[in-house]
Amino acid sequence: MTSQDELRMLQRIAVAVEKLTPAPEEPVDIKGADAYIWDASHKALLSVEETAHLDLKLLMGIDQAKDTLLANTRQFAQGHSANNALLWGSRGMGKSSLVKAVHAAVNRETPRSLVLVEIHREDIRTLPQLLHVLRGWVIRRFILFCDDLSFDSEDSSYKSLKGVLEGGIEGRPDHVLFYATSNRRHLMPRQMIENEQATAIQPGEAVEEKISLSDRFGLWLGFHACSQETYLAIVESYAEHYKLEIKLNDLHVSALEWAATRGSRSGRVAWQFIQDLAGRMGRRI
């Protein structure tokens, strides 16, 4: 084989290798949207053109939590100190809806001031990589949001979250906050904590290590099951907001029947009832 043949062969190999190499990903333009979803498998942010959110005034029965989270988020958007927040408690009482509604409300007051980045709970162990992506974007402020966050006995990723929230070598960047929702106050099932206490050589230390994650959140906002009065008030506010013309007594009777079939009363049940009512009235909301 001549040197010319070897050269042509090397050129063909180079072309083949180049075709196999994936094209470099386009850098994310954080200035382009107000919300993103973290794609952990590709270490990339996927933009969300429009977030699904309710108006703050439609979230009823959670006034204290609403006022507290709104004030904390406003502080953060204005460049002041603010706390990570854990919204915990009863299912369907508006925890995740409140986070999205507060983000939208603050951005209406101060356009483009906040970016909401959702990270799925199964991707929590990739939080350090997400923070690495966001560190260079100090021109915007970010709320990282994880819905329905919890850990089981086989999951050790909570240790990564502890380091990110507070105490890691790099620490959390000043322009990033973490908001999470959970049905569990300490993010761990009670039996998991009790098992640790029963089997550990130093039970107190084992339990302390498990529940100390929730201590990393400066704000604990509790959500509790609503009364019948609050449930009906939520239904009324939805019906009025979406201009569903129905007699008040008929609205109450239908809403209570709907709640009875679900075996619970909550903001989510009220919303599901209103969707059904609107559909039966030939409306789309």
WODAMO-V392421 format. One record per backbone hydrogen bond with DSSP energy under -0.5 kcal/mol. CO is the residue of the C=O (numbers start at 1). NH is the residue of the N-H. E is the energy in kcal/mol with one decimal. If there is no record, write none. Layout:
# WODAMO-V392421
<<CO,NH,E> <CO,NH,E>>
This chain:
# WODAMO-V392421
<<2,6,-2.1> <3,7,-1.9> <4,8,-2.2> <5,9,-2.3> <6,10,-2.4> <7,11,-2.1> <8,12,-2.1> <9,13,-2.3> <10,14,-2.3> <11,15,-2.2> <12,16,-2.3> <13,17,-2.6> <14,18,-2.2> <15,19,-1.8> <16,20,-1.5> <17,21,-1.3> <28,30,-1.1> <29,32,-2.2> <30,33,-0.6> <34,116,-2.5> <35,48,-2.7> <36,118,-2.6> <37,39,-0.6> <37,46,-2.9> <38,40,-1.0> <39,42,-0.6> <39,43,-0.9> <39,44,-1.9> <44,39,-3.3> <44,46,-0.5> <45,47,-0.6> <46,37,-2.4> <47,49,-0.5> <51,53,-0.8> <55,58,-1.8> <56,59,-1.7> <58,60,-1.0> <62,66,-2.7> <63,67,-2.8> <64,68,-2.3> <65,69,-2.6> <66,70,-2.2> <67,71,-2.2> <68,72,-2.3> <69,73,-2.4> <70,74,-2.3> <71,75,-2.3> <72,76,-1.9> <73,77,-2.6> <74,78,-1.9> <75,80,-2.7> <76,79,-1.7> <84,219,-2.1> <85,87,-0.5> <85,180,-2.3> <86,88,-0.7> <86,221,-2.7> <87,182,-2.2> <88,223,-2.1> <90,93,-1.0> <92,267,-0.6> <92,268,-2.5> <94,98,-2.2> <95,99,-1.6> <96,100,-2.0> <97,101,-2.5> <98,102,-2.7> <99,103,-2.1> <100,104,-2.1> <101,105,-2.5> <102,106,-2.6> <103,107,-1.9> <104,108,-1.6> <105,109,-1.8> <106,110,-2.8> <110,113,-1.6> <113,141,-0.7> <115,117,-0.6> <115,143,-2.9> <116,36,-2.6> <116,118,-0.5> <117,145,-3.0> <118,38,-2.8> <120,123,-2.1> <121,124,-1.4> <123,126,-2.3> <124,127,-2.1> <126,129,-0.6> <126,130,-1.9> <127,131,-2.8> <128,132,-1.9> <129,133,-1.7> <130,134,-1.9> <131,135,-1.7> <134,137,-1.8> <136,138,-0.6> <137,140,-1.6> <141,115,-2.5> <142,144,-0.6> <142,177,-2.5> <143,117,-2.7> <144,179,-3.3> <145,119,-2.5> <146,181,-2.0> <151,189,-0.7> <152,155,-1.6> <154,156,-0.6> <156,159,-1.7> <157,160,-0.6> <157,161,-1.6> <158,162,-2.1> <159,163,-1.6> <160,164,-1.8> <161,165,-2.7> <162,166,-2.1> <163,168,-1.5> <173,176,-1.7> <175,142,-3.1> <177,144,-3.4> <178,85,-1.8> <179,146,-2.1> <180,87,-3.1> <181,149,-3.4> <182,89,-1.4> <184,187,-0.7> <187,151,-2.1> <189,192,-0.8> <189,193,-1.6> <190,194,-2.6> <191,195,-2.5> <192,196,-1.8> <193,197,-1.9> <194,198,-2.0> <195,199,-2.0> <196,200,-1.8> <201,203,-0.6> <202,206,-2.0> <203,207,-2.4> <204,208,-2.3> <205,209,-2.1> <206,210,-1.5> <207,211,-2.5> <208,212,-1.3> <210,213,-0.6> <211,214,-0.7> <211,215,-0.7> <212,216,-0.5> <213,216,-1.7> <214,217,-1.4> <216,218,-0.6> <219,86,-2.8> <219,221,-0.5> <220,222,-0.6> <221,88,-2.1> <223,90,-2.5> <227,231,-2.5> <228,232,-2.5> <229,233,-1.9> <230,234,-2.3> <231,235,-2.1> <232,236,-2.6> <233,237,-2.2> <234,238,-2.1> <235,239,-2.5> <236,240,-2.6> <237,241,-2.4> <238,242,-2.5> <239,244,-2.7> <240,243,-1.0> <243,245,-0.8> <244,246,-0.8> <247,251,-2.6> <248,252,-2.5> <249,253,-2.5> <250,254,-2.5> <251,255,-2.5> <252,256,-2.5> <253,257,-2.1> <254,258,-2.2> <255,259,-2.2> <256,260,-2.2> <257,261,-1.7> <258,262,-1.1> <259,263,-1.5> <259,264,-1.4> <265,226,-0.7> <266,270,-2.2> <267,271,-2.2> <268,272,-2.4> <269,273,-2.3> <270,274,-2.3> <271,275,-2.2> <272,276,-2.0> <273,277,-2.9> <274,278,-2.9> <275,279,-2.1> <276,280,-2.3> <277,281,-1.4> <278,283,-3.4> <279,282,-1.4>>
